[in-house]
Amino acid sequence: MLKSISIPHNKIILMLHALAWIIVIIIPLYLNYAFGGGDQHRLYQFYVHTFSAVLIFYVGYLWLIPRFFLQNKKTTYLIILIGLILSTYLLTSFINDNILGDPARDAKFLEAFKKASGDNTPPPFRVFGFFNHILTSILVSGFAMGLGVMEKLNQTEKKQKELEKEKLNSELAFLKNQISPHFFFNTLNNIYSLIGIDGPTAQESVLKLSKLMRYLLYESEHGETMISHEIDFMNNYIDLMKLRLSPRVELNIDFPKEFSDFSIPPLLFVPFIENAFKHGVSSRDRSFINISMKIDTDQISFSSENSIGKSSQTGDLQHSGIGLENVRKRLGLLFPGNYEFKIEQDETIFRVELSIQKMKLQV
């Protein structure tokens, strides 16, 4: 069985840099011997200018841009960059004139130029070389700046994703903490009352509570769970909430029985159910809660509809558990552009509908 090999991002960058400079060195060498007659003098001058460009690139890329340009010290960056460009020009000119210079060859070239042009004025090679160096340095500096800014943006995006992931984890933990204490103690009180009235129901309720707490403590820690486990959790949660419902509350639950299992983020639908029981139950008036889920080939759909009790204020209906708006943010982080979330409300009914593309749920 073949295993995929993962190469760290930093090593890939180093390999690309090395490959680029190897190409820069080898291609002129090949062209010089293939078509230039092996003129070493011209080749060495080319390499001097090339390595001055390399110096400008890496000083800018590794130091000037992260230390000054990206720290909003653009004036300092520009001053140092100009000094660097002028310094490298003076250095390359000194090397070409005093180390690589060939007076006899230059004299022959100048004589040939005068005969060809019919002009005794020396050609402005030094001025041309200066502007060529400036133009090359500007292009190289711009390339270094582009790479530096792109890496900064990538780092910022990576940090943002890490922060979003931490936020998701904290919201999930907060949701679990919201469910656990109040629900746990209320359910224990209901079970305590059942013990003397209906022993078998009390025992069954204890078992369901145990499964529910095990799911909260262990299965949901992994950041994903199977849809079958999530449905079992919701059924147990609803069954335990039913213990304190009066006969005046009409409860309709419709969860799929047969489907192909797949992975989803845990506790994705619980805030809607919690919201429905919190605001849809009235101890005096007739009320209702309708909860349904449908799993199709390409998407999963969930809806929750409940009556609005007189004790529920309109502004309170979107602030249950971690809040439905926070749920919207969580959905946006988990399934960007691949879900539909609707909240509808009138004077008597509050309705939530959520649909997610199934392919985005599967891991």
Secondary structure, DSSP 8 states (H G I E B T S, - for coil): --------HHHHHHHHHHHHHHHHHHHHHHHHHHHSTT-HHHHHHHHHHHHHHHHHHHHIIIIIHHHTGGGT-HHHHHHHHHHHHHHHHHHHHHHHHHTS--HHHHHHHHHHHHHHHT--S---HHHHHHHHHHHHHHHHHHHHHHHHHHHHHHHHHHHHHHHHHHHHHHHHHHHHHHHHHHHHHHHHHHHHHHHTT-HHHHHHHHHHHHHHHHHHHTGGGGS-EEHHHHHHHHHHHHHHHGGG--TTEEEEEE--SS----EE-TTSSHHHHHHHHHHS--SSS-EEEEEEEEE-SSEEEEEEEEE--TTS-GGGGG-STT-HHHHHHHHHHHSTTSEEEEEEE-SSEEEEEEEEEHHHH--
